[in-house]
Amino acid sequence: MDLPEVAGDVTASDEPGGSVPLASGDAEWDEASSGLRLRPRTAALAALALVTGSVAAYDYAVVPPETPLVAGYDPSGIDWLFGLSLGVFALYVLVPAVRRPDRTRAVLADVRRSRAATASLAYLAAFFLVGLFGPFVLGPPSPGLLAAEQPPVFGSVSNLIVGNCLGEVAAGRCHGTMRYPFGTDPFGKDMLLVTVQGARVALVVALVSSTIIVPIAAAVGVTAGYFGGRADALLMRYVDIQQTVPAVVVYFIAIFLYGRSLFLIVLVFGLLGWGGVARIVRSEVVSLRTERYVTAAKSAGASDLDVIRRHVLPNVAGTVVVSTAQQIPYLIVVEASLSFMKLNAIELPSWGETIRWGMGDYFPLMWWISTWPLLCLVVTATAFGVFGDALRDALDPQT
């Protein structure tokens, strides 16, 4: 989603001889209304979706089950969604941020006014990079009985617990080593790698769910707010009905039909989690449709589609982005909670699964097993919340 072009920048004059711009962009309305044109970014998204869908269909229809697609890699359904979501993120967030450096710097300058927001942004950037590249760079955690139950580098544990201490042994206690800075679990898995794998799962939940929520919420909110009347009443009544059915209940029913999976979690919570965002967008559009630049565009002969595309969507983009960013912590915590209760895929390297495992028979002697994923979960959810609030202030047209 683009950083919004605030329509408040468009000036209008009520004085004699004053001019009222017909659009917030650079093109004239007679040119813009001449016909629908597929913009390069939309064409790129369509091509990406076509290629991803075609390769996924080939994988499922032609490649035999349990046979890697390429180079020993056999992608699952959630991997295809994650790849598509990364493409959408690049097209609608990274590319506009690079193409409009002045606007990006202005937004970042507003965010940097708060130390908490700056720290949150830095953490979220690290979280994104670690979740995206960490599993490929570090590799999956592998068991090793000779390295089992090692404490973290700054901690120690009774030497009676550790069968083969790899660090220094002093006063009957085994101290950690830099070889395993986060320690290891009872099977010898490096807790650093386990935590990185959990970050990948959290990133998948955040990115894929957002990719589902944003277009649906924007389409429903803009349609209801702009056209009003029966369209507004019908769409908002549907949102009311949808929000009376908790997504977690739908997921409980779905796992009995399709089995537990991360794909099912992001699909259910993505398809049922956009109602609140749509309501916020709808309220914003209701106030925007009476603005003078919208009225001027309609008077100049612009179609409803042109007005929505050139005036309404750019001004509610910030609202959609902020509302979705503030909902991401909830989605990450929900996935961790379901994994903690064994309601996600078995042995999924999720933070919730690791926390449950560490809080079992090995706690508190091996406190580090649950501490690292729990700390990452809390910090990630908090960082998204703080950054979402700062982004809301930075993108507020009134400021």
RASUL-V343404 format. One line per field, one symbol per residue. ss: DSSP state (a for helix, b for strand, c for the rest). psi: psi as a letter, one per 40 degrees, with the letter a starting at -180 (. if undefined). A space follows every 10 residues. Layout:
# RASUL-V343404
ss = ???
psi = ???
This chain:
# RASUL-V343404
ss = ccccccaaac cbcccccccb ccccccccaa aaccccccca aaaaaaaaaa aaaaaaaaaa accccccccb ccbcccaaaa aaaaaaaaaa aaaaaaaaac aaaaaaaaaa acccaaaaaa aaaaaaaaaa aaaaaaaacc ccccaaaccc cccccbbbcc ccccccccbb ccbbbccaaa cccbcccccb aaaaaaaaaa aaaaaaaaaa aaaaaaaaaa aaaaaaacaa aaaaaaaaaa aaaaccaaaa aaaaaaaacc caaaaaaaaa aaccaaaaaa aaaaaaaacc caaaaaaaac cccaaaaaaa aaaaaaaaaa aaaaaaaaaa aaaaaaaaaa cccccccccc aaaaaaaacc cccccccaaa aaaaaaaaaa aaaaaaaaaa aaaaacccc
psi = hihihheeeh iiheiheiih ieieaeiidd ddeeihhhid dddddddddd dddddddddd ddhiiehidh fehgiidddd dddddddddd dedddddddg dddddddddd dedhdddddd dddddddddd ddddddddii hiihdeeifh iideiiihed dhdgheahhh feihiiiedg deaiaeeehh dddddddddd dddddddddd dddddddddd dddddddabd dddddddddd ddeehhdddd dddddddeih iddddddddd deeedddddd ddddddddee idddddddde eiiddddddd ddddeedddd dddddeeddd dddddddddd efeahhfhfi ddddddddeb eehedgdede dddddddddd dddddddddd ddddehde.
